[in-house]
Amino acid sequence: MAAITDAAELAALVDTMIPGDELFPSAAAVGTHGLVGPRLRQLLGRDGLARLSAALGPLAALDRGGRETAIARLESADPELFAAVRMTVYLSYYEQPAVVDAVRAMGHDYNDAPQPDGYALPPFDPDQDLPRRPRGAFVPTAEVRRVDLAALDFLQAGAR
Amino acid sequence: MPRHEPADVVIVGSGAAGAVCALVLAEAGIRTVCLEQGPWWRPEDYPHWGADWEWRRLTDWSTAVNTRRKAHDYPVDTTDENTLMWCGVGGSTTIYTATWPRFRPSDFRKGTEHGLAPDWPFTYEDLAPWYDASDALVGVSGILGDPSYPPRGPFQTRPLPPRRMGRWAQKAFDRLGWHWWPMPCAMIAEPFDGRPACNNCGACQNGCPRGSMHSASFTIWPKALAAGCELRTDARVERIETGADGRATGVTYVDRMSGVRHHQPAEVVIVAANGVGTPRLLLLSESAKHPHGLANSSDQVGRNLMHHVLGIAGLWVDGVTDVHAGVISAAQICCEFAETDPARGFVNGMTFHIVGQNGAGFQALGAHPGNVAPWGARHHAHFRSHFNHGIGFLLVGDDLPQPTNRVTLSLTSKDSSGLPAPHITYKLHENDKRLIRFAADRAREFAAAADAFDFKLNDFGLSSADGYRPPAWHLLGTARIGDDPANSVTNKWHQAWDCANLYVVDGSSMPSGAAVNPTSTITAMALRAASHLRDNFVDLRRATVTRRD
């Protein structure tokens, strides 16, 4: 029986979860499954992978509709296991260089990694970034008074 | 067992409070040894440099100790929460958000205000100079003039820019007529004290390998070491030893690298191991003189655990928000509901923070509220409409201290050295539930005022059958200061009632938790406590009685 550790099975899984479109490549096209396999092993352990294989069944031999049905069945039957798979697939996909390029192509300033470049740090602009009419208040220490708890019946037993 | 030369002071824990104590005492020429169970983390160890930074943030670099499962950590036995902390030089300042608001004057007077938490044994005004001094030590960005706080000392740098996210939020706050002000952050917007300004990378929840954020390993430890403090890493303290007279004589620790046990004698012991690690160690240190754990004759050690009652919302708007870039909490704080108003149906207050949402992968996962992009054919459409269009809205409420919310010793779980893990019980009080529901309604109002096209609230299970199970980052209240030995663990100078040469200085010292991030207050408290110990060291090193004054 095909295991989820097989490259073809992993590719079928990630491509069904994140197919491509006119801008974004499909998950398998950029090699996401190469990261997903070892990461699922890290996250789930061997037993977890076996459980996942059993829950999904063989995917690669199925058409898209069949794969979607299998993944939806996992999502419904074992939400925790599915969430681990989804986290792994999504994070592994969005770190792929071609996907970062697609995000940039949407017009966003987006780095491959946070450092070393970071992003521009414009100076704080008080004219724009402070309230025009500041509001707010605090109770000074000397003016802290006992509040009336009469209406808060649920608190009476615990007051001390 | 190797026995070291006696120290004047041994400090357990190198985080926000332990580092400050080490610096103050070492600079005064007091022979100080600090023991840290974790390692040094070098800048190159941080995830920021690689494309896998988001994966690492949720796995090996996770703030969740039970997710990391590293040998230098210890597991936390609980089903009530997801406990967050970091072990290593700098403690949890290594990967926090450096959000740096102060407590309010009324936060120190909850006993007077409603009696469901005790008054602190000192006031805001007593602590204010120490807030100013600790800010000067670590470097805080911000701007004076917030009318929702008393006048205060200077910030060290200008505020960080709020990004388009913050400017969008400002308009919503103004429409609602709610208070807002730039959030103070222990993240410098200009060079300060030899450290570079933030470069807006947006990965603050992984820490800061540049040293722009106040992490004690970058900001304080170099100075403490230069002053002569000895810091031993991978040194896990097993127990605080006490003599026949009940006074502390030092600590026993295991070198995690060799497995060899050591004894470090000291005239004074300071425990600064966080609100979970500190009560754990005190309970592990039981003896004939302290049969219920050290400093626990009042049965208060481990009780009154507070985390803040939390929710986090996300709203998505028809505009680019720069939500992946910039310091995560460097936008606004809203204190409109920070003071108690019983007409709301509960006591205590809350604050709202405008926060970022990390990178593309995490945003596809719905960011903190979990508004997940669907898998399959609709994935990219959701991503296109939501990525970099979000605004995070964090709800932080002041949870009541309850004696039943507590840290005890696990009967089943142990750390890599075989020591019992902490066990945590944490349930919300009805007051806390009412508070966070009120806050959630305000979040919905805010989303409407921001013209959001999508909104999602993560109440961490409050409204689910499984119940509230929060990320527990702020570890507070479990060895609190006070005026009365019957209901506190230490006096107002953090000196244990039961053991006059033992000090507890960290989040566990807090009698109440306020409605904001606690590290600025922990740091100020530590500076105050360590300075008092330094100034009175000749007497306090020999103290046999803990005084009330």
Boltz contact constraints between the chains, C-beta under 6 A:
constraints:
  - contact:
      token1: [A, 17]
      token2: [B, 375]
      max_distance: 6.0
  - contact:
      token1: [A, 18]
      token2: [B, 379]
      max_distance: 6.0
  - contact:
      token1: [A, 21]
      token2: [B, 380]
      max_distance: 6.0
  - contact:
      token1: [A, 24]
      token2: [B, 380]
      max_distance: 6.0
  - contact:
      token1: [A, 90]
      token2: [B, 361]
      max_distance: 6.0
  - contact:
      token1: [A, 90]
      token2: [B, 364]
      max_distance: 6.0
  - contact:
      token1: [A, 90]
      token2: [B, 365]
      max_distance: 6.0
  - contact:
      token1: [A, 91]
      token2: [B, 54]
      max_distance: 6.0
  - contact:
      token1: [A, 91]
      token2: [B, 55]
      max_distance: 6.0
  - contact:
      token1: [A, 91]
      token2: [B, 361]
      max_distance: 6.0
  - contact:
      token1: [A, 94]
      token2: [B, 360]
      max_distance: 6.0
  - contact:
      token1: [A, 94]
      token2: [B, 361]
      max_distance: 6.0
  - contact:
      token1: [A, 94]
      token2: [B, 364]
      max_distance: 6.0
  - contact:
      token1: [A, 95]
      token2: [B, 51]
      max_distance: 6.0
  - contact:
      token1: [A, 95]
      token2: [B, 52]
      max_distance: 6.0
  - contact:
      token1: [A, 103]
      token2: [B, 360]
      max_distance: 6.0
  - contact:
      token1: [A, 108]
      token2: [B, 388]
      max_distance: 6.0
  - contact:
      token1: [A, 112]
      token2: [B, 51]
      max_distance: 6.0
  - contact:
      token1: [A, 113]
      token2: [B, 49]
      max_distance: 6.0
  - contact:
      token1: [A, 113]
      token2: [B, 50]
      max_distance: 6.0
  - contact:
      token1: [A, 113]
      token2: [B, 51]
      max_distance: 6.0
  - contact:
      token1: [A, 113]
      token2: [B, 53]
      max_distance: 6.0
  - contact:
      token1: [A, 114]
      token2: [B, 48]
      max_distance: 6.0
  - contact:
      token1: [A, 114]
      token2: [B, 53]
      max_distance: 6.0
  - contact:
      token1: [A, 114]
      token2: [B, 201]
      max_distance: 6.0
  - contact:
      token1: [A, 114]
      token2: [B, 202]
      max_distance: 6.0
  - contact:
      token1: [A, 114]
      token2: [B, 203]
      max_distance: 6.0
  - contact:
      token1: [A, 115]
      token2: [B, 48]
      max_distance: 6.0
  - contact:
      token1: [A, 115]
      token2: [B, 49]
      max_distance: 6.0
  - contact:
      token1: [A, 115]
      token2: [B, 201]
      max_distance: 6.0
  - contact:
      token1: [A, 118]
      token2: [B, 199]
      max_distance: 6.0
  - contact:
      token1: [A, 118]
      token2: [B, 200]
      max_distance: 6.0
  - contact:
      token1: [A, 118]
      token2: [B, 201]
      max_distance: 6.0
  - contact:
      token1: [A, 119]
      token2: [B, 200]
      max_distance: 6.0
  - contact:
      token1: [A, 119]
      token2: [B, 325]
      max_distance: 6.0
  - contact:
      token1: [A, 121]
      token2: [B, 200]
      max_distance: 6.0
  - contact:
      token1: [A, 122]
      token2: [B, 161]
      max_distance: 6.0
  - contact:
      token1: [A, 124]
      token2: [B, 158]
      max_distance: 6.0
  - contact:
      token1: [A, 124]
      token2: [B, 159]
      max_distance: 6.0
  - contact:
      token1: [A, 124]
      token2: [B, 161]
      max_distance: 6.0
  - contact:
      token1: [A, 129]
      token2: [B, 162]
      max_distance: 6.0
  - contact:
      token1: [A, 134]
      token2: [B, 147]
      max_distance: 6.0
  - contact:
      token1: [A, 135]
      token2: [B, 179]
      max_distance: 6.0
  - contact:
      token1: [A, 136]
      token2: [B, 147]
      max_distance: 6.0
  - contact:
      token1: [A, 136]
      token2: [B, 148]
      max_distance: 6.0
  - contact:
      token1: [A, 136]
      token2: [B, 179]
      max_distance: 6.0
  - contact:
      token1: [A, 136]
      token2: [B, 335]
      max_distance: 6.0
  - contact:
      token1: [A, 138]
      token2: [B, 104]
      max_distance: 6.0
  - contact:
      token1: [A, 138]
      token2: [B, 148]
      max_distance: 6.0
  - contact:
      token1: [A, 138]
      token2: [B, 149]
      max_distance: 6.0
  - contact:
      token1: [A, 139]
      token2: [B, 106]
      max_distance: 6.0
  - contact:
      token1: [A, 139]
      token2: [B, 339]
      max_distance: 6.0
  - contact:
      token1: [A, 140]
      token2: [B, 105]
      max_distance: 6.0
  - contact:
      token1: [A, 141]
      token2: [B, 105]
      max_distance: 6.0
  - contact:
      token1: [A, 141]
      token2: [B, 123]
      max_distance: 6.0
  - contact:
      token1: [A, 141]
      token2: [B, 124]
      max_distance: 6.0
  - contact:
      token1: [A, 144]
      token2: [B, 106]
      max_distance: 6.0
  - contact:
      token1: [A, 144]
      token2: [B, 109]
      max_distance: 6.0
  - contact:
      token1: [A, 144]
      token2: [B, 112]
      max_distance: 6.0
  - contact:
      token1: [A, 144]
      token2: [B, 113]
      max_distance: 6.0
  - contact:
      token1: [A, 147]
      token2: [B, 113]
      max_distance: 6.0
  - contact:
      token1: [A, 147]
      token2: [B, 114]
      max_distance: 6.0
  - contact:
      token1: [A, 147]
      token2: [B, 340]
      max_distance: 6.0
  - contact:
      token1: [A, 147]
      token2: [B, 342]
      max_distance: 6.0
  - contact:
      token1: [A, 148]
      token2: [B, 342]
      max_distance: 6.0
  - contact:
      token1: [A, 152]
      token2: [B, 342]
      max_distance: 6.0
  - contact:
      token1: [A, 154]
      token2: [B, 430]
      max_distance: 6.0
  - contact:
      token1: [A, 158]
      token2: [B, 116]
      max_distance: 6.0
  - contact:
      token1: [A, 159]
      token2: [B, 115]
      max_distance: 6.0
  - contact:
      token1: [A, 160]
      token2: [B, 115]
      max_distance: 6.0
